[in-house]
Amino acid sequence: MNPRPARIAIDAMGGDNAPEEIVAGAVLAHRDGLGTMVLVGDRERIEPLLVAQGLGGAIEIVHAPGAVAMDASPSQVLRSSDQTSLGVAINMVRDGTADAVVSAGNSGAFLAIAVVRLRTIAGIARPAIAVVFPAKNGPVVLLDAGANVDCRPEWLGQFGVMGSAYARAVLNVAQPRVAIISVGEERVKGNAQVIEAARCLDDAPVNFIGNIEGKDVFANVADVVVTDGFVGNVMLKLSEGLAQTITGIVLDEVQGGGFMTKIGALLMRPALRGVKKKIDYESYGGAPLLGLRGNCIVAHGRASRRAIRSAIRAAVAEHREDVVGRIAALVGEGELREIKA
């Protein structure tokens, strides 16, 4: 555990709602006492927003004249990243002037710059985006959620190691159960990638329980769920859409119902608020980009101030619990044929 207060570099110009919502989220985190916030971006746009919040001079600004466009290609961004808010924020982590970076900007660019500037942990071939799903009996970590759409089996084994380390460190799960998504629970089910990846996970220093189906994710059958970035991203977007649809259906039924329906909804309001909190992505805010030699949190492109505050909280937790060090230590356990190849 790292007792030193976290210093978080925040890409103030990244995201659909930048810089207004990003700055407002940093202000919320500052007022919560989460650590030292450093806003990276165009000083002329950021400073008036802080002054309006009564915090002129209270939160540090590191000027970066450029911003990464949401539709820019990773190769295009790499050539000019040193002048962008995202590139400067990542460089701060590399240089040790920040403990973590948070960005709601272009996730492909984030990944590309971070891999080049921070490099991966020894024994890890590819970083992975880990998302925390709000399941029935507690959170479930799923990775990869989109960093690698095409994966080798040994990479999936590495994802299991990283997810297990994260669940232990941040979610306080003593012995995380690791599973791989497949089309059936039997070991013979699945494509060649999944079958071989299961063998890699058998050799890994994790509590691997085998295959699970998609329906098992929200039933807490496992604490860590492994899949490739293509399937993982589809699962993430499907879950977000389903949560929004269910919320909308309930609201429509209440508003269109009669007097007794409205009375019932009023009585159910505390329970409904609890449900909303559990399925609201803003409560989780950001997804850690695991496997790099630095703490990186990917926030949703349309993140609000509440989501940014939650992403900063996730960054602080990664720093405090030394997730990078724990992944490195776990990868170093045993002789992992595929993972160390």
C-alpha positions as CSV (number, residue, x, y, z in Angstrom):
1,M,0.0,0.0,0.0
2,N,1.3,3.5,-0.9
3,P,0.6,5.9,2.0
4,R,1.6,9.0,0.0
5,P,-1.3,11.2,-1.2
6,A,-1.9,10.8,-4.9
7,R,-1.1,13.4,-7.5
8,I,-3.5,12.9,-10.5
9,A,-2.9,14.3,-14.0
10,I,-6.3,15.0,-15.6
11,D,-6.6,15.5,-19.4
12,A,-8.9,18.5,-19.2
13,M,-9.4,18.8,-22.9
14,G,-10.4,15.1,-23.6
15,G,-14.0,14.0,-23.9
16,D,-17.3,15.2,-25.4
17,N,-17.9,17.6,-22.5
18,A,-14.4,19.0,-22.1
19,P,-13.2,21.2,-20.5
20,E,-16.3,22.2,-18.5
21,E,-17.3,18.8,-17.1
22,I,-13.7,17.6,-16.7
23,V,-12.8,20.7,-14.7
24,A,-16.0,20.4,-12.6
25,G,-15.2,16.7,-11.9
26,A,-11.7,17.7,-10.7
27,V,-13.2,20.3,-8.5
28,L,-15.5,17.7,-6.9
29,A,-12.5,15.4,-6.3
30,H,-10.5,18.3,-4.8
31,R,-13.3,19.1,-2.4
32,D,-13.6,15.4,-1.5
33,G,-9.9,15.5,-0.5
34,L,-9.0,12.7,-2.9
35,G,-5.5,14.1,-3.5
36,T,-3.7,16.7,-5.6
37,M,-5.4,17.4,-8.9
38,V,-3.4,18.7,-11.8
39,L,-5.4,19.9,-14.8
40,V,-3.6,19.6,-18.1
41,G,-4.8,21.6,-21.1
42,D,-5.4,25.1,-22.4
43,R,-4.8,27.5,-19.5
44,E,-7.0,30.2,-21.0
45,R,-10.0,27.9,-21.1
46,I,-9.4,26.1,-17.8
47,E,-8.6,29.1,-15.5
48,P,-11.9,30.9,-15.8
49,L,-13.7,27.7,-15.0
50,L,-11.8,27.4,-11.7
51,V,-12.3,31.0,-10.9
52,A,-16.1,30.6,-11.4
53,Q,-15.9,27.8,-8.8
54,G,-14.0,30.0,-6.4
55,L,-10.8,27.9,-6.8
56,G,-8.6,30.2,-8.9
57,G,-5.0,29.2,-8.1
58,A,-6.1,26.4,-5.8
59,I,-5.8,23.6,-8.4
60,E,-2.6,23.4,-10.5
61,I,-2.8,23.9,-14.3
62,V,-0.1,22.5,-16.6
63,H,-0.5,24.3,-20.0
64,A,-0.8,22.2,-23.1
65,P,-1.8,24.0,-26.3
66,G,-3.2,21.1,-28.2
67,A,-6.0,18.5,-27.8
68,V,-6.4,15.0,-29.3
69,A,-9.5,14.9,-31.5
70,M,-12.0,12.1,-30.6
71,D,-11.8,10.7,-34.2
72,A,-8.0,11.0,-34.6
73,S,-6.1,7.9,-35.5
74,P,-3.5,6.6,-33.0
75,S,-0.7,6.8,-35.6
76,Q,-1.6,10.4,-36.4
77,V,-1.7,11.4,-32.7
78,L,1.7,9.8,-31.9
79,R,3.5,12.2,-34.1
80,S,2.3,15.3,-32.3
81,S,1.3,14.1,-28.9
82,D,3.9,16.1,-26.9
83,Q,1.9,19.3,-27.5
84,T,-1.5,17.7,-26.5
85,S,-3.1,17.6,-23.1
86,L,-3.3,13.8,-23.2
87,G,0.4,13.4,-24.2
88,V,1.6,15.8,-21.6
89,A,-0.5,14.1,-18.9
90,I,0.9,10.7,-19.8
91,N,4.4,12.1,-19.8
92,M,3.9,13.4,-16.3
93,V,3.3,9.8,-15.1
94,R,6.4,8.6,-17.1
95,D,8.5,11.3,-15.5
96,G,7.2,10.8,-12.0
97,T,5.5,14.2,-11.6
98,A,2.1,12.5,-11.4
99,D,1.0,9.2,-9.9
100,A,-1.8,8.5,-12.4
101,V,-3.5,9.9,-15.5
102,V,-7.2,10.2,-16.1
103,S,-8.7,10.9,-19.6
104,A,-12.2,10.8,-21.1
105,G,-10.6,11.5,-24.5
106,N,-9.8,9.3,-27.5
107,S,-9.2,5.8,-26.0
108,G,-7.3,4.5,-29.0
109,A,-4.9,7.4,-28.7
110,F,-4.6,7.0,-25.0
111,L,-3.6,3.4,-25.4
112,A,-1.1,4.1,-28.2
113,I,0.6,7.0,-26.4
114,A,0.7,5.1,-23.0
115,V,2.2,2.0,-24.5
116,V,5.0,4.0,-26.2
117,R,5.7,6.3,-23.2
118,L,5.1,4.0,-20.2
119,R,5.8,0.6,-21.7
120,T,4.2,-2.7,-20.5
121,I,5.2,-4.5,-17.3
122,A,7.7,-7.3,-17.8
123,G,5.9,-10.5,-18.8
124,I,2.9,-8.6,-20.2
125,A,2.5,-8.4,-24.0
126,R,-0.5,-6.2,-24.2
127,P,-2.4,-3.9,-21.8
128,A,-6.1,-4.4,-21.3
129,I,-9.0,-2.2,-20.3
130,A,-10.7,-3.6,-17.2
131,V,-14.3,-2.6,-16.5
132,V,-16.1,-3.2,-13.2
133,F,-19.6,-4.5,-13.7
134,P,-22.2,-4.0,-10.9
135,A,-23.4,-7.6,-10.5
136,K,-26.0,-9.0,-8.1
137,N,-23.7,-9.8,-5.1
138,G,-20.8,-7.4,-5.7
139,P,-18.6,-6.1,-8.5
140,V,-17.1,-8.2,-11.3
141,V,-14.0,-7.2,-13.3
142,L,-14.2,-7.9,-17.0
143,L,-11.2,-7.5,-19.3
144,D,-10.4,-6.8,-22.1
145,A,-13.1,-4.3,-22.8
146,G,-11.7,-3.0,-26.0
147,A,-8.0,-2.4,-26.1
148,N,-7.2,-5.6,-28.1
149,V,-9.9,-6.8,-30.6
150,D,-7.8,-9.6,-31.8
151,C,-6.0,-11.6,-29.1
152,R,-3.6,-14.5,-28.8
153,P,-4.5,-17.1,-26.2
154,E,-1.5,-16.2,-24.0
155,W,-2.6,-12.6,-23.8
156,L,-5.9,-13.8,-22.3
157,G,-3.9,-15.7,-19.7
158,Q,-2.1,-12.4,-18.9
159,F,-5.5,-10.6,-18.7
160,G,-6.5,-13.2,-16.0
161,V,-3.3,-12.4,-14.0
162,M,-3.9,-8.6,-14.2
163,G,-7.6,-8.9,-13.4
164,S,-6.8,-11.1,-10.4
165,A,-4.3,-8.6,-9.1
166,Y,-6.7,-5.7,-9.5
167,A,-9.6,-7.5,-7.8
168,R,-7.3,-8.3,-4.8
169,A,-5.9,-4.8,-4.5
170,V,-8.8,-2.6,-5.2
171,L,-11.9,-4.7,-4.6
172,N,-10.5,-6.6,-1.6
173,V,-11.3,-10.0,-2.9
174,A,-8.9,-12.4,-1.1
175,Q,-8.9,-15.2,-3.7
176,P,-10.5,-13.9,-6.9
177,R,-12.2,-16.6,-9.0
178,V,-11.1,-16.1,-12.6
179,A,-13.2,-17.4,-15.5
180,I,-13.2,-17.2,-19.3
181,I,-16.2,-16.4,-21.4
182,S,-17.3,-19.2,-23.7
183,V,-20.4,-20.7,-25.3
184,G,-20.6,-23.4,-22.7
185,E,-19.2,-24.4,-19.3
186,E,-17.5,-27.6,-20.5
187,R,-13.8,-27.3,-21.3
188,V,-14.3,-28.7,-24.8
189,K,-16.7,-25.8,-25.6
190,G,-15.5,-22.7,-27.4
191,N,-13.3,-21.7,-30.3
192,A,-9.6,-22.6,-30.6
193,Q,-8.6,-19.3,-28.9
194,V,-10.7,-19.9,-25.8
195,I,-9.6,-23.6,-25.4
196,E,-5.9,-22.7,-25.6
197,A,-6.4,-19.6,-23.4
198,A,-8.0,-21.9,-20.7
199,R,-4.8,-24.0,-20.7
200,C,-2.7,-20.8,-20.2
201,L,-4.9,-19.8,-17.3
202,D,-4.5,-23.3,-15.8
203,D,-0.8,-22.5,-15.7
204,A,-1.2,-19.0,-14.3
205,P,-0.9,-18.0,-10.6
206,V,-4.7,-17.4,-10.4
207,N,-7.7,-19.2,-9.1
208,F,-9.0,-20.3,-12.5
209,I,-12.5,-21.9,-12.3
210,G,-12.9,-22.6,-16.1
211,N,-15.5,-21.5,-18.6
212,I,-18.6,-19.4,-17.9
213,E,-21.4,-18.2,-20.2
214,G,-22.5,-14.7,-20.7
215,K,-25.5,-15.1,-18.4
216,D,-23.2,-16.0,-15.5
217,V,-21.4,-12.6,-15.4
218,F,-24.0,-10.8,-13.4
219,A,-24.7,-13.7,-11.1
220,N,-21.2,-13.5,-9.5
221,V,-20.1,-16.9,-10.7
222,A,-16.6,-15.4,-11.0
223,D,-14.9,-12.3,-9.7
224,V,-12.8,-11.8,-12.8
225,V,-14.0,-12.5,-16.3
226,V,-11.6,-12.8,-19.3
227,T,-12.3,-12.3,-22.9
228,D,-10.9,-10.6,-26.0
229,G,-11.4,-6.9,-26.6
230,F,-14.0,-7.5,-29.3
231,V,-16.4,-9.6,-27.2
232,G,-15.6,-7.5,-24.1
233,N,-16.5,-4.2,-25.8
234,V,-19.7,-5.7,-27.2
235,M,-20.7,-6.9,-23.7
236,L,-19.9,-3.5,-22.2
237,K,-22.0,-1.6,-24.7
238,L,-24.8,-4.1,-24.5
239,S,-24.9,-3.8,-20.7
240,E,-24.9,0.0,-20.8
241,G,-27.7,0.0,-23.4
242,L,-29.8,-2.5,-21.4
243,A,-29.4,-0.5,-18.1
244,Q,-30.6,2.6,-19.9
245,T,-33.5,0.8,-21.5
246,I,-34.7,-0.8,-18.3
247,T,-34.5,2.6,-16.5
248,G,-36.4,4.2,-19.3
249,I,-39.1,1.5,-19.4
250,V,-39.7,1.8,-15.6
251,L,-39.9,5.6,-15.9
252,D,-42.3,5.5,-18.8
253,E,-44.6,3.0,-16.9
254,V,-44.6,5.2,-13.8
255,Q,-45.3,8.4,-15.7
256,G,-48.0,6.7,-17.8
257,G,-49.6,4.8,-15.0
258,G,-52.6,5.8,-12.8
259,F,-52.9,7.1,-9.3
260,M,-52.1,3.8,-7.6
261,T,-49.0,3.3,-9.8
262,K,-47.6,6.7,-8.8
263,I,-48.3,5.9,-5.1
264,G,-46.5,2.6,-5.5
265,A,-43.6,4.3,-7.2
266,L,-43.4,6.8,-4.4
267,L,-43.2,4.1,-1.8
268,M,-40.6,2.3,-3.8
269,R,-38.4,5.3,-4.4
270,P,-35.7,4.4,-1.9
271,A,-35.3,0.9,-3.4
272,L,-35.4,2.3,-7.0
273,R,-32.7,4.8,-6.1
274,G,-30.6,1.9,-4.8
275,V,-31.0,0.0,-8.1
276,K,-30.1,3.1,-10.1
277,K,-27.0,3.6,-8.1
278,K,-25.9,0.0,-8.7
279,I,-26.3,0.1,-12.5
280,D,-25.2,3.7,-13.0
281,Y,-21.9,3.8,-14.8
282,E,-21.1,7.2,-13.4
283,S,-20.7,5.5,-10.0
284,Y,-17.7,3.6,-11.4
285,G,-16.5,6.4,-13.6
286,G,-13.4,5.0,-15.3
287,A,-11.8,1.8,-16.4
288,P,-8.2,1.0,-15.5
289,L,-5.8,0.3,-18.4
290,L,-3.9,-2.5,-16.8
291,G,-0.5,-3.9,-17.8
292,L,1.4,-0.6,-18.1
293,R,4.2,0.7,-15.9
294,G,2.0,3.5,-14.7
295,N,-1.6,4.1,-13.5
296,C,-4.0,5.0,-16.4
297,I,-7.8,5.4,-16.1
298,V,-10.0,5.6,-19.2
299,A,-13.2,7.5,-18.6
300,H,-16.3,7.4,-20.8
301,G,-16.2,9.9,-23.7
302,R,-19.4,11.5,-22.5
303,A,-18.4,11.5,-18.9
304,S,-20.1,14.0,-16.6
305,R,-18.5,15.7,-13.6
306,R,-19.7,12.8,-11.4
307,A,-18.2,10.2,-13.6
308,I,-14.9,12.2,-13.7
309,R,-14.8,12.3,-9.9
310,S,-15.4,8.6,-9.8
311,A,-12.6,8.0,-12.4
312,I,-10.2,10.1,-10.2
313,R,-11.3,8.0,-7.2
314,A,-10.3,4.9,-9.2
315,A,-7.0,6.4,-10.1
316,V,-6.3,7.2,-6.4
317,A,-7.1,3.6,-5.5
318,E,-4.7,2.2,-8.1
319,H,-1.9,4.4,-6.7
320,R,-2.7,3.7,-3.1
321,E,-2.9,-0.1,-3.6
322,D,0.1,-0.2,-5.9
323,V,-1.7,-2.2,-8.6
324,V,1.3,-1.9,-11.0
325,G,3.6,-3.5,-8.4
326,R,1.0,-6.2,-7.6
327,I,0.6,-7.2,-11.2
328,A,4.4,-7.4,-11.7
329,A,4.7,-9.6,-8.6
330,L,1.9,-11.9,-9.7
331,V,3.4,-12.3,-13.2
332,G,6.7,-13.1,-11.5
333,E,5.2,-16.1,-9.6
334,G,6.0,-19.5,-11.0
335,E,7.2,-20.5,-14.5
336,L,4.5,-19.4,-16.8
337,R,5.2,-21.1,-20.2
338,E,2.8,-19.0,-22.3
339,I,2.8,-15.8,-20.3
340,K,6.5,-15.4,-20.2
341,A,7.1,-16.6,-23.7
